[in-house]
């Protein structure tokens, strides 16, 4: 049986839709533990009605407003299933999500099985999608169970810190005493990170379909623009402390070190308020990074001593340099390991970059640092045409003679079939940058 744990606060707007999505699951041997966190709307009453229709629903109630972490921990204490799933009351799920995940977990005796998620708007939440996966990803992460010892930090840094696209073995979570951290946001980071670090058998579901559609909205049930960036620091510090307290092998320090860096970077880049970004950065710059490294003991100190790209930047560079504007998950991955991407410059003469979003900018910065060159930079956005980035002029596709190009590197985060379709008429090699992630 699977125990689905769902913390809820003022979720009436999308709750029925989400409950129906769970009822539609092809795997039916589950209990749905709903934890109402003192909702002031009709959430509690709606759940009471749902219980009358479906006996698999269990309803818990917090006496005082406690947050998602406390609610999830409370749900875990009550859970009876062999595996745990953590879902939110405003998201939508692929009908075979539980069936495929449970089958994979049982057949391979997994501590954690991971599947695809996608952040989408309400208008597009019912559109079925698949995620891009290259052959290396499938061979390395989808075939045989593994632990972090068997993969590279550059593979690991990309994994989601959310609990909703995973199935966890309850016995494993209980034995390792892993709980959610009580924070207003980033409260799932510690739980997921510790599960990854301590798990002996992990596997990605060999299915590229998106299984969890995470709804992007600004209703009260979803934390949006009012994020406390210091929660990310608290999560990172707790992870560092856990390495010392749990006496975790120093070989694994680099894995979490990179992910903490990426978390801090994402918080700064994604924050909607310049004042919050600057305040958080200044805290990291002045004392935060030093405190974090000290908390992680010798292992984190060694990571920092070897570091020339990551957390050291927060200490050595002022906020005004805005160095983080040209950093991305792509640059973190490419810096963390020896990527085959640089072999392209040995094989081909004329390489073009398509896209100057965050991926494109960070790629061009790395190309410049390696003293390599590209023949041109392309972007479909007319407003970017004629601008310059890393000494290159940006051209619109209609102004390019593709017959003179050997390779087009598509540096765009999301899949865009229109680009490949447009380029298919030319005798050139089309490479999606995600093949190297």
C-alpha positions in Angstrom: 0.0 0.0 0.0 1.0 3.6 -0.6 0.4 6.3 1.9 -0.2 9.6 0.1 0.4 12.6 2.5 -1.2 15.9 1.5 -0.8 19.1 3.6 -3.6 21.6 3.0 -4.2 25.2 3.7 -7.0 27.2 2.1 -7.0 24.8 -0.9 -10.7 24.9 -1.8 -10.0 26.5 -5.3 -8.3 23.4 -6.8 -9.0 20.7 -4.2 -11.8 18.8 -5.9 -9.8 18.8 -9.2 -6.8 17.3 -7.3 -8.8 14.7 -5.4 -10.4 13.6 -8.7 -6.9 13.3 -10.2 -6.0 10.9 -7.3 -9.2 8.9 -7.7 -8.3 8.5 -11.4 -5.1 6.6 -10.5 -4.9 3.1 -12.0 -3.2 1.9 -8.7 -6.0 1.9 -6.1 -4.4 0.4 -2.9 -3.6 3.7 -1.2 -4.6 5.8 1.8 -4.8 9.5 1.3 -3.9 11.3 4.5 -5.0 14.9 4.3 -3.7 17.3 7.0 -5.7 20.5 7.2 -3.5 23.3 8.6 -6.3 25.5 10.1 -7.8 26.5 6.8 -10.2 29.5 6.9 -12.0 28.6 3.7 -14.1 25.4 2.9 -11.1 23.0 2.7 -12.0 21.1 5.9 -15.7 20.8 5.0 -14.8 19.6 1.4 -12.5 16.9 2.9 -15.3 15.7 5.2 -17.6 15.3 2.2 -14.9 13.5 0.3 -14.4 11.1 3.2 -18.0 10.0 2.9 -17.5 9.1 -0.8 -14.1 7.5 -0.5 -13.1 5.4 2.6 -9.4 5.6 1.6 -9.3 9.3 2.7 -8.2 10.1 6.3 -8.5 13.6 7.7 -6.1 15.1 10.3 -6.3 18.6 11.6 -3.7 20.9 13.2 -4.9 22.8 16.3 -2.8 25.8 15.4 -1.4 26.9 12.0 1.9 25.0 11.7 3.0 24.9 8.1 3.6 22.3 5.5 6.6 20.6 7.3 4.8 19.9 10.5 1.7 18.7 8.5 3.8 16.3 6.5 5.6 15.0 9.6 2.2 14.5 11.2 1.0 12.6 8.2 4.1 10.4 8.2 3.5 9.4 11.8 0.0 8.2 10.9 1.0 6.5 7.7 0.6 2.7 7.3 1.7 2.2 3.7 4.9 0.5 2.5 5.7 3.6 0.5 5.2 7.3 1.0 4.1 9.9 -1.6 3.9 13.6 -0.8 1.4 15.4 -3.0 -0.1 18.9 -2.9 -3.7 19.9 -3.0 -3.5 22.0 -6.2 -1.6 19.7 -8.5 -2.6 17.1 -11.2 -1.2 13.7 -11.7 -0.7 11.3 -14.6 -3.2 8.4 -14.1 -0.5 5.7 -14.1 1.8 7.6 -11.7 1.3 5.5 -8.6 1.1 2.2 -10.5 4.3 2.7 -12.5 6.2 4.1 -9.4 5.1 1.3 -7.1 5.8 -1.4 -9.7 9.4 0.0 -10.2 9.9 0.4 -6.4 8.8 -3.2 -5.6 10.6 -4.9 -8.5 13.9 -3.2 -7.6 13.5 -3.0 -3.8 14.1 0.7 -3.9 14.5 3.3 -1.2 13.5 6.0 -3.6 12.0 6.1 -7.1 12.0 9.4 -9.0 9.7 10.5 -11.8 9.1 13.5 -14.0 7.5 16.8 -12.8 6.6 20.0 -14.6 5.7 23.5 -13.4 2.7 24.7 -15.4 -0.1 27.3 -15.4 -3.7 26.3 -14.6 -4.6 26.8 -18.3 -2.1 24.1 -19.4 -2.2 21.7 -16.5 -4.2 19.1 -18.3 -1.9 19.1 -21.4 0.1 15.8 -21.4 3.8 16.3 -21.7 7.1 14.3 -21.9 10.5 15.4 -20.6 13.6 15.3 -22.8 16.0 12.5 -21.7 19.2 11.6 -23.5 20.6 8.1 -23.9 23.2 8.7 -21.2 20.5 9.6 -18.6 18.5 6.5 -19.4 21.5 4.1 -19.3 23.0 5.6 -16.1 19.9 6.4 -14.0 17.0 4.3 -15.3 18.3 0.8 -15.6 19.9 -0.5 -12.4 19.5 0.8 -8.8 22.3 3.0 -7.6 23.5 5.1 -4.7 25.2 8.5 -5.0 28.6 6.7 -4.9 27.9 5.4 -8.4 27.2 8.7 -10.1 29.0 12.0 -10.6 28.2 15.3 -8.7 27.4 16.9 -12.1 24.6 14.3 -12.5 23.2 14.8 -9.1 23.0 18.6 -8.9 20.1 18.6 -11.4 17.7 16.5 -9.3 14.6 18.1 -7.8 14.5 19.0 -4.1 10.7 18.7 -4.1 9.1 15.6 -2.5 6.1 15.3 -4.9 7.8 13.5 -7.8 9.1 10.6 -5.6 8.1 7.5 -3.8 9.9 6.8 -0.6 10.1 3.5 1.2 8.6 4.2 4.6 10.8 1.8 6.5 13.9 3.6 5.1 12.6 7.0 6.1 11.7 5.8 9.6 15.1 4.0 10.2 17.1 7.0 9.1 14.8 9.3 11.1 14.4 11.9 8.3 11.8 14.6 8.9 10.8 17.8 7.2 12.3 21.0 8.5 9.9 23.6 10.0 10.4 26.6 7.7 8.0 28.9 5.9 9.6 27.8 2.6 12.4 25.4 1.5 11.0 23.1 4.2 11.4 20.0 2.0 15.0 20.6 1.0 16.6 18.9 4.1 14.2 15.9 3.9 14.8 15.2 0.2 18.6 15.9 0.4 19.1 13.5 3.4 17.0 10.8 1.7 19.2 11.1 -1.4 22.4 11.0 0.6 21.4 8.1 2.8 19.6 5.9 0.2 21.3 2.8 -1.0 18.9 2.0 -3.8 17.6 4.8 -6.1 16.2 4.7 -9.6 14.6 7.0 -12.0 11.4 5.7 -13.5 12.1 4.6 -17.1 9.2 6.7 -18.4 9.7 10.2 -19.8 6.0 11.2 -19.3 5.4 14.0 -16.8 3.8 12.3 -13.8 3.2 15.4 -11.6 2.0 18.7 -13.0 2.8 21.3 -10.4 0.4 24.2 -10.6 1.9 27.7 -10.9 -0.4 30.2 -9.3 -0.6 32.9 -6.7 -3.5 31.6 -4.6 -3.0 31.6 -0.7 -2.4 27.8 -0.8 0.9 28.3 -2.7 3.9 30.3 -1.5 4.7 32.8 -4.2 6.5 36.1 -4.1 6.7 36.4 -0.3 9.5 33.9 0.1 12.0 34.4 3.0 15.3 33.7 1.2 17.0 33.0 4.5 15.0 29.8 4.7 17.3 28.5 1.9 20.3 29.2 4.1 18.7 27.5 7.1 18.1 24.4 4.9 21.6 24.4 3.6 23.1 24.9 7.1 21.0 22.0 8.5 22.3 19.7 5.7 25.9 20.7 6.5 25.3 20.0 10.2 23.8 16.7 9.4 27.0 15.6 7.6 28.9 16.0 10.8 26.2 14.7 13.2 25.5 11.6 11.1 29.2 11.1 10.2 28.5 10.9 6.5 31.3 9.8 4.2 33.4 12.8 3.1 33.2 11.4 -0.5 29.6 12.7 -0.6 30.3 16.2 0.7 30.9 17.6 -2.8 27.4 16.4 -3.9 25.5 18.5 -1.3 28.0 21.3 -1.6 27.1 21.8 -5.2 23.4 21.6 -4.6 23.5 24.1 -1.8 25.3 26.5 -4.1 22.7 25.9 -6.8 19.9 26.5 -4.3 21.4 29.8 -3.1 21.9 30.9 -6.8 18.3 30.0 -7.7 16.9 31.9 -4.7 18.8 35.0 -5.8 18.0 34.7 -9.5 14.3 33.9 -9.0 13.5 36.4 -6.3 11.1 39.1 -7.5 12.3 41.8 -5.1 15.7 43.4 -5.7 15.9 44.4 -2.0 15.5 40.8 -0.9 18.1 39.6 -3.3 20.6 42.1 -2.2 20.0 41.5 1.5 20.3 37.7 1.1 23.5 38.0 -1.0 25.0 40.4 1.6 24.3 38.0 4.4 26.0 35.2 2.5 28.9 37.5 1.6 29.5 38.8 5.1 29.1 35.8 7.3 26.6 33.2 5.9 29.0 31.2 3.8 31.6 31.2 6.5 29.0 29.9 9.0 27.9 27.2 6.6 31.4 25.9 5.9 32.2 25.8 9.6 28.9 23.9 10.3 30.0 21.3 7.7 33.3 20.5 9.4 36.4 19.3 7.6 34.5 18.0 4.6 32.9 21.3 3.7 36.2 23.1 4.4 37.9 20.9 1.9 35.2 21.6 -0.7 35.6 25.3 -0.1 39.4 25.1 -0.4 39.1 23.4 -3.8 36.2 25.7 -4.9 36.9 28.2 -7.8 33.4 28.4 -9.2 30.7 28.1 -6.5 30.1 29.2 -3.0 33.5 31.1 -3.0 31.9 33.5 -5.5 29.5 34.8 -2.9 32.4 35.6 -0.6 34.9 37.0 -3.1 32.6 39.0 -5.3 30.4 42.0 -4.5 26.7 42.0 -5.3 27.2 44.9 -7.7 29.1 42.7 -10.1 25.9 40.7 -10.8 28.1 37.7 -11.7 25.1 35.4 -11.0 23.2 36.8 -13.9 25.2 34.6 -16.3 25.1 31.5 -14.1 22.6 28.7 -14.5 22.0 25.0 -13.8 23.8 24.4 -17.2 27.0 26.2 -16.1 26.9 24.4 -12.7 26.8 21.0 -14.5 29.4 21.8 -17.1 31.8 23.2 -14.5 31.3 20.2 -12.1 32.6 17.6 -14.5 34.6 17.0 -17.7 31.9 17.5 -20.3 32.2 16.1 -23.9 30.7 19.3 -25.2 34.1 20.9 -25.5 35.1 18.2 -28.0 32.8 19.8 -30.5 35.4 22.6 -31.0 37.9 19.9 -32.1 35.5 18.2 -34.5 33.9 21.2 -36.1 35.0 24.6 -37.3 31.8 26.7 -37.5 29.6 26.4 -34.4 26.6 28.6 -33.8 24.7 29.2 -30.5 20.9 29.5 -30.7 19.3 31.2 -27.7 20.6 34.0 -25.3 18.4 33.3 -22.4 20.0 32.2 -19.1 21.3 28.9 -20.7 22.7 30.7 -23.7 24.4 33.5 -21.7 26.0 31.1 -19.3 27.2 28.9 -22.2 28.8 31.9 -23.9 30.5 32.9 -20.7 32.0 29.4 -20.4 33.1 29.4 -24.0 34.9 32.7 -23.5 36.6 31.4 -20.3 37.9 28.5 -22.4 39.2 30.8 -25.1 36.9 29.2 -27.7 34.9 30.9 -30.4 31.5 30.6 -32.1 30.7 31.7 -35.6 27.5 33.5 -34.7 24.8 33.9 -32.0 21.2 33.5 -32.9 17.9 34.4 -31.2 14.4 34.6 -32.6 13.4 37.6 -30.3 13.5 40.7 -32.5 14.2 42.9 -29.5 17.5 41.1 -29.0 18.6 41.4 -32.6 21.6 43.7 -32.9 22.5 43.5 -29.2 25.9 42.2 -28.1 26.7 39.5 -25.6 30.3 38.2 -24.8 31.6 40.3 -27.8 29.1 38.6 -30.2 26.4 40.4 -32.1 23.0 38.7 -31.9 21.3 37.9 -35.2 17.8 37.0 -36.1 17.5 33.5 -37.8 16.3 35.1 -41.1 19.7 37.0 -41.3 21.8 33.9 -41.1 23.3 31.8 -43.9 23.0 28.4 -42.4 24.8 26.8 -45.3 28.1 28.1 -43.8 27.4 26.5 -40.3 28.6 23.0 -39.2 26.8 22.8 -35.9 23.9 24.7 -34.2 23.9 24.3 -30.4 20.4 25.0 -29.1 20.9 26.6 -25.7 17.2 26.8 -24.6 15.9 25.4 -21.4 12.5 24.2 -22.7 12.1 22.0 -25.8 11.2 24.0 -28.9 10.5 21.7 -31.9 10.1 24.8 -34.2 13.8 25.4 -34.2 14.7 21.9 -35.2 12.0 21.9 -37.9 13.4 25.2 -39.3 17.0 23.8 -39.3 16.1 20.4 -40.7 16.3 21.7 -44.3 20.1 22.4 -44.0 23.0 20.0 -44.0 24.2 20.8 -40.5 24.3 19.1 -37.1 21.6 20.1 -34.6 22.5 19.6 -31.0 20.3 20.3 -27.9 22.5 21.6 -25.1 20.5 19.4 -22.7 22.3 16.3 -24.2 25.3 17.4 -22.1 23.4 17.8 -18.8 
